[in-house]
C-alpha cells in the first residue's frame, strides 16, 4: 500500500497536499483499493465554499457509492475534469492523476491537525 510521507490524511481516507493556501485533495490508495473499480466521480463545482468534514462529492464503484469528506474548510477552485472520462485514474494513480479537487483553504494551519503518514499507516494497519 502506498502512503506518501509528504501528504496528510483523514480517518475517512482522504489525502491532502498543501502548497501555500492551495490544497489538492483525493482519496488514498487504501480507499480506492477497498472500493474496487471506480466508475464515476461526482465533485462540487468551482466556487463552492465548504466546511471541514462536509461531504464534497461521491465516488461510485461497481458495487458501492461512497461519500467524500473535506479535510479542511475552504473554497473549491478547480475540479479534475479528466475524471469525467477516466474515473479509473483514481484506481491507477490516486496521488497523481486521480486527484479530485483543488481549493483555497481558510486556515492552512488546520492541515497540521490531520494524520501524518505514520498515523495513517497505524490507522489502516
C-alpha positions, 0 to 999 in steps of 0.5 A: 500500500502506498502512503506518501510521507509528504501528504496528510490524511483523514480517518475517512481516507482522504489525502491532502497536499498543501502548497501555500493556501492551495490544497489538492485533495483525493482519496488514498490508495487504501480507499480506492483499493477497498472500493474496487473499480471506480466508475464515476466521480461526482465533485462540487463545482468551482466556487463552492465554499465548504466546511471541514468534514462536509461531504464534497462529492461521491465516488461510485464503484461497481458495487458501492457509492461512497461519500467524500469528506473535506479535510479542511474548510475552504473554497473549491477552485478547480475540479479534475475534469479528466475524471469525467472520462477516466474515473479509473485514474483514481484506481491507477494513480490516486496521488497523481492523476486521480486527484479530485479537487483543488481549493483555497483553504481558510486556515492552512494551519488546520492541515497540521491537525490531520494524520501524518503518514505514520498515523495513517499507516497505524490507522489502516494497519 
